[in-house]
Amino acid sequence: MGAVCGVLALLPFTTCLSKIVLGRPCPGCGMTRATLRLLRGDLAGAVRYHPAAPFAALGLACAVALALALPEGHPLWDRFVRAALTALALALAAVWALRLAGLLPPV
C-alpha cells in the first residue's frame, strides 16, 4: 500500500478521487507527498504539503516503539491507539477545515 501511494505521489497530476470528482481536497490530501518529504529530511516541505504529517509520523514511531516494548494484551496499547487515532482524526479535520476556508494553501 505504501509503495502504491509513493508511486501515485510522484505522478504529475492529482490522484485524489475527492479532488477529481468534487473539486475539493480530501482531509488527507498532500499526506503522501508530505511523508516523502519527511523521509528526505525536509520538514518545512512536509508541513507545506500537510501540516499534520510530522505529528502522524511521530505517532507512528511511538506506535512501533510501544508495539515492540509492551507485552501482548497490555492495556496501555489500547489506550494509546484510541488516543492516537482520535488526535489524528482531529488534526486531519482541522487541516481540512482550514484548507476549505482558504486559510491554508491548496495542495
C-alpha positions in Angstrom: 0.0 0.0 0.0 2.8 2.4 0.9 4.6 1.7 -2.4 1.4 2.3 -4.4 0.9 5.6 -2.6 4.5 6.5 -3.1 4.2 5.9 -6.9 0.9 7.9 -7.1 2.5 10.8 -5.2 5.2 11.0 -8.0 2.6 11.4 -10.8 2.4 15.0 -12.2 -1.4 15.1 -11.7 -3.8 14.7 -8.8 -4.9 11.2 -7.9 -7.3 12.2 -5.1 -10.8 11.0 -6.0 -12.4 13.7 -3.9 -10.4 16.4 -5.7 -11.1 14.9 -9.1 -14.9 14.4 -8.6 -15.8 17.2 -6.2 -13.1 19.7 -6.9 -12.3 19.8 -3.2 -9.3 18.2 -1.4 -9.9 15.3 1.0 -8.7 15.5 4.6 -5.6 13.5 3.7 -4.7 15.4 0.5 -0.9 16.0 0.5 -0.1 13.5 3.2 1.7 11.1 0.9 3.9 13.8 -0.6 4.4 15.2 2.9 5.6 11.8 4.1 8.0 11.5 1.2 9.4 15.0 2.2 9.8 13.8 5.8 11.7 10.7 4.6 14.1 13.1 2.8 14.5 15.2 5.9 12.6 18.2 4.5 10.4 19.2 7.5 9.4 22.5 6.0 8.4 20.9 2.7 6.4 18.3 4.6 4.5 20.9 6.6 3.7 22.8 3.3 2.1 19.7 1.9 0.2 18.7 5.0 0.8 20.3 8.5 -0.3 17.1 10.3 2.3 14.9 8.6 5.1 15.3 11.2 2.6 14.5 14.0 1.4 11.4 12.2 4.9 10.3 11.7 5.7 10.8 15.3 2.6 8.8 16.3 3.7 6.0 14.0 7.1 5.9 15.5 5.6 5.8 19.0 3.3 3.0 17.9 6.2 0.9 16.7 8.2 1.5 19.9 5.2 0.6 22.0 4.4 -2.5 19.9 8.0 -3.7 20.4 8.2 -2.8 24.1 4.8 -3.9 25.5 3.8 -7.5 26.1 0.8 -8.7 24.2 -2.6 -7.6 25.5 -1.1 -4.7 27.6 -3.9 -2.2 28.4 -1.6 0.8 27.5 -1.7 -0.3 23.9 -5.4 0.1 23.6 -5.4 3.5 25.3 -2.5 4.6 23.0 -4.3 3.5 19.9 -7.6 5.2 20.8 -5.8 8.5 21.8 -3.6 8.5 18.7 -6.4 7.8 16.3 -8.5 10.5 17.9 -5.7 13.0 17.7 -5.0 12.1 14.1 -8.7 12.5 13.2 -8.9 15.9 14.9 -5.7 17.1 13.2 -6.9 15.9 9.7 -10.3 17.6 10.3 -8.6 20.8 11.4 -6.3 20.9 8.4 -9.2 20.1 6.1 -11.3 22.9 7.6 -8.5 25.4 7.3 -7.9 24.4 3.6 -11.6 24.6 2.7 -11.8 28.1 4.4 -8.8 29.2 2.3 -6.5 29.7 5.3 -4.0 27.1 4.1 -2.6 26.9 0.6 -4.1 24.3 -1.7 -2.2 21.1 -2.5 
